[in-house]
Amino acid sequence: MKRLLTGLKPTGNLTLGNYIGAIKPLVDLANTNEYEILLFVADLHALTVYQEPDLLRDRIKKFIAMYLACGVDPSKVTIYIQSDNTYIPAISWLLECNTYYGEASRMIQFKEKSKGSDNFSIGLLTYPVLMAADILYCDADFVPVGVDQKQHVELARDIAIRFNKKYGETFNIPAPLITKAGTKIKDLKHPDKKMSKSEDNPSGVISLFDEPSNIIKKIKGATTDSDNLVYFDEENKPGISNLLNIASVMTGRSIDDLVSEFKKENGIDLSNDKMAMQRIKDAAEKAKKDLSGMMSAEISIPFKYDFKQS
């Protein structure tokens, strides 16, 4: 069985966009039993910018609890924390010594975050090499990524091939598993940009940890338009289209079906969609129960993956 690796970075708050774009597809993939799936919490990656230590530890547990609450089954998905495995930073150093500055500096994230400033940490530059270590450490065959993240897997491949030529066959050569362009959930207040877990304006973001009453308030305050017509058109009606996307994914109904219903009701009010609201509420409640046990536990969540070589 081929091994698939995916990760989550414990920064910001998990949003409805994360559920629809990352968590739900992971649950669906695990249920196919097609791959051996590894899910790691990338807490070392979070350190490229300052993280308050206690808050980071708390967030690690909250994120894992929410993934479990949303259906990630630890009997099908091996979960581990990046920093629990000391081989990863050690391998990262070996890979850094076999990576050229030009390769690292061409990464999109580095160019975007370092643009116009010399005041950034070296970690921002070496971040993609640590990603390569995550991938090569566990002999991953596939890494699911969007088109914009494909270059990180390609860098891991280049480094692995170079290392193997120098020192003998050491690392498995991974391949990107390009994820299908799924439904993109946008900010409720600014539907021209995606819903982000690091967004400064919380009123446009549905956190998976929000209380149901707060979610209803945010949806009622979502940006729409003034013509009071309900139809799907992401270019001309981004706010309405965003709400239709959310309702479609959360209820399993087609957008055409929803449009017909809302036309009859002369408007769109997702907060009255009991099925969509109940699914969000159920996940939040289960996460709270999972979290209550984790918060009294040690920071090392009891789902670890250790590749000790003899």
HURAJO-V33217 format. One record per helix or strand of 2 or more residues. SS is the DSSP state (helix for helix, strand for strand). FROM is the first residue (numbers start at 0). TO is the last residue. If there is no record, write none. Layout:
BEGIN
ss | from | to
SS | FROM | TO
SS | FROM | TO
END
This chain:
BEGIN
ss | from | to
strand | 2 | 7
helix | 15 | 29
strand | 35 | 40
helix | 44 | 47
helix | 52 | 68
strand | 76 | 80
helix | 81 | 83
helix | 86 | 95
helix | 100 | 104
helix | 107 | 113
helix | 121 | 136
strand | 141 | 144
helix | 146 | 166
strand | 174 | 177
helix | 201 | 203
helix | 211 | 219
helix | 237 | 250
helix | 254 | 263
helix | 269 | 271
helix | 273 | 293
END
